[in-house]
Amino acid sequence: MELYPSIVASPLLTRDDVRRLAQALHAHLRNSNPRSEPPRQRTIDAIVPFLARVVADIRLGKLPPHPVAHVHLLGIYKESRLYMEGAAFWQWLAEQDDRYVDQAVYGAAIELLAYKGGGSLAALEALYTDALKRFPGTFAEYHVSPEAIVADRANQTTIPGVPTALVQGILTARLLHGDWQNAYLALDTALRLYPASLPHRFFEIFMRERPLQEAYTVFLIACRSGVVFTPNYLTTCLSTLARAMFNLNSLSERLQTIRAMANAMYAYVEAGGSLEGPHVGAFFGAIRDLQPLHPRATDVSENEIKIRNAIVTAAHEMTSRLIQAGMPAHPQFFLSLVKIAARFKVHGLLSVALQDIETAQVEVGDIGRRIILNAAGELEQRDIVEGSWNNIVERAEKEGSKISHLDWVTLARACRTASCADFFNRQVRALKHSIDMATEEAAAKELVTSQFQPKPFTYDSMEFSESETQLGDVKRIVQNITAVVMSGQPLDLRKTPFDMYLNPNKQLLGTMEQYRSVYDELSTDPHQPAPAVEGSQALSPTGLPLAELRFQNWVTIVELLNEADQNNNLVQQGLDDAIAKGTAFTAPSTKIDFRGFVRPQIPDVELREKLRDKIRYLRAPRSNANHHIFQKTGSGFVRVKVPESGAP
């Protein structure tokens, strides 16, 4: 940035230099952690004056134009939430010639304006249509239409000038305005053209804006195509599933959620991703929460004890297998076992976990030491309480630091639950130099605080044999993960596929044979000869033939359209009921529903016709008279106006 004033005056500066400059600036912003607000805001504050200078120099003609540079600059405005400034830059660009804009610039502008809000979807659709007419490419308007046909379904698309960035822009606008149907049709179009090479941004917007059951499936579509998300997207997926599990009162459904989490991790490594500590922590943390906390006075049945022991054994087996397969020994592996030991009151597991930590020479950190101390207290293992505390003291003395406030409060809690208040009092006297008055008062208060008693919880358990079966399914998926980790290569998805839906027993609208028949009818031109098959088939990064991947993507999008249609109808019904009763209504966006559609038992030919009619209904434009759409908000959904017309 410091060199820019002298460089901008140089006659040697080319349009590619401007592109690289904008690209570097955009990468600098994206590399700042979006979840860490103060550092990211500092990055934005540092970039904004320079961004304004670059844009001003482009407008003054001091910098040569380059559409790719303008895409990056519009992206910076969007990600910095400088929507008004970005819109002003776009208004100027829109009046320039084709040296300044192309399809991708229009796409970036549509996305920026969608996030800016205040305008209608119809206006953004008009901008999309204008871009297709201004930059027609090779019949681009036809190729991005929902019903276009790919001439050769078995190979990569080689049509020049297909505006994928423009499609991404309008897809985003449709989702942000609540038009889920045409957003899914845009994704279907993009997957038809580029089944194995779409940018991750096509999928991320669905994962943010759609309900959990849909977002989960979109994540899996991306993984099946070979998209490798940054690790935080898998973390978000797992954490969302874990939170949703708390609302399930059935152990069977909770185990299905654990299976869904394992399935997401398997899909992630199959696509080429690597599991990290937060992923392990979220997964095994959810296993800890499979059974609710019971009041201490509550008698636990023999069946519950057998299930508990099976869960504990499975958790230890899975951690051992993953580490033995070559996964880094993340602290979360061992700390999760510590938490499971405390939750299920398994004294032996705590000892095993501590021995594993020592053997692996893992540094668990300050938080980990407090987790161990707290678990020892909950298990009333006084010797481990004392040993864990001595480790904390020795570390503080070695580093020349005071023992932290949280360490002292955790010690007090552990001594209370382990009934060893005398040890706490001795430590306060012996380490008076390491505790201030406020900390001592807080710890003393914790020492005499009443033990937490969980509220009675209505909980549908299951037979031990059924739990064994479902735990076996989870272990099988984890075994697939260990095979990928150990070999460094993905498994053959044709032999070991992952589930595509939260409900592993989901019954689709039709059989694969029926789907294939309708797909061939709707995606081929009967007047054109089939392309000749020459040599080996083109494969996706995940090893699937492109012809098969295109078909599978099409089926999954149809199922998503049906899922979204059902969600929309349920929200509509709930809203109408709330209006009739005069009560508030908020539609949850993170609800898990394992109740499956039951396919009617009717003749195959008739069912095929019903399937074709259903698909046509799901893909057909909706009229304002009978179609309501809802836009996701932080706490649920709100009803929004339907655009005047459907997608082009």
Number of C-alpha atoms within 10 A of each C-alpha: 11 7 7 13 10 8 12 15 11 12 9 9 14 14 16 14 15 22 21 15 18 24 19 14 18 22 13 14 20 15 10 16 13 13 9 9 11 11 13 18 16 11 18 21 12 13 18 15 10 15 19 14 13 20 18 14 14 18 16 10 10 16 21 18 20 21 21 21 23 27 25 22 27 28 23 27 21 23 17 18 15 16 20 14 14 22 19 10 20 24 12 11 21 15 10 12 9 15 11 19 22 22 28 21 27 28 28 24 30 28 25 27 24 24 18 16 13 8 12 16 26 15 13 22 21 12 17 23 16 14 21 22 14 12 19 16 15 12 15 18 18 15 19 24 16 20 15 17 18 16 15 16 23 18 19 18 15 10 12 10 13 24 23 21 20 24 24 26 25 28 26 29 26 26 24 24 24 26 24 25 23 23 24 22 24 25 23 24 22 24 23 26 25 19 29 24 16 19 16 16 14 22 22 17 18 25 21 14 20 23 22 23 23 22 23 23 22 26 24 24 23 26 27 28 24 26 25 20 21 11 15 13 16 22 21 16 20 27 20 17 26 23 13 17 24 15 12 18 16 18 19 20 21 24 21 22 27 25 26 24 28 26 24 25 26 28 30 26 23 30 23 19 19 19 20 17 14 19 24 23 22 22 24 27 20 25 22 23 17 23 22 18 14 16 14 10 7 8 9 11 9 10 14 16 13 16 22 21 14 15 21 19 12 18 21 19 12 19 21 16 18 21 17 14 17 14 17 13 21 19 19 22 28 29 25 26 25 27 24 25 24 23 19 21 16 16 17 9 20 25 15 16 21 17 13 16 18 11 9 14 10 13 13 17 10 13 12 17 19 22 20 26 28 26 27 29 27 24 21 21 20 20 12 19 24 20 13 19 23 13 13 19 18 12 15 15 13 9 8 9 11 15 19 16 16 15 21 25 21 23 26 28 26 31 29 22 22 20 16 19 19 10 15 22 15 11 17 16 10 10 13 12 10 18 18 13 9 10 17 18 13 15 24 19 14 20 24 13 12 10 11 8 11 11 10 11 11 9 12 11 16 14 13 16 12 12 20 16 11 17 21 14 17 22 19 15 23 21 17 22 25 22 18 19 21 16 11 14 14 20 19 12 14 11 7 10 16 22 18 20 22 24 19 16 13 15 13 17 22 19 15 13 11 17 22 16 13 17 16 12 12 15 17 17 14 10 6 8 9 12 10 7 10 6 6 7 13 15 17 20 19 22 19 20 19 24 19 15 24 22 20 18 21 23 21 20 20 23 20 22 23 20 15 21 18 12 19 19 15 13 23 18 12 15 19 13 14 14 12 9 9 9 9 9 16 14 20 16 20 19 17 20 12 17 11 12 11 10 12 9 7 9 8 13 10 10 18 20 13 14 18 20 13 15 20 13 13 19 18 15 15 18 13 13 7 6 14 19 24 23 19 21 15 8 11 16 21 16 16 14 16 21 20 12 13 15 19 16
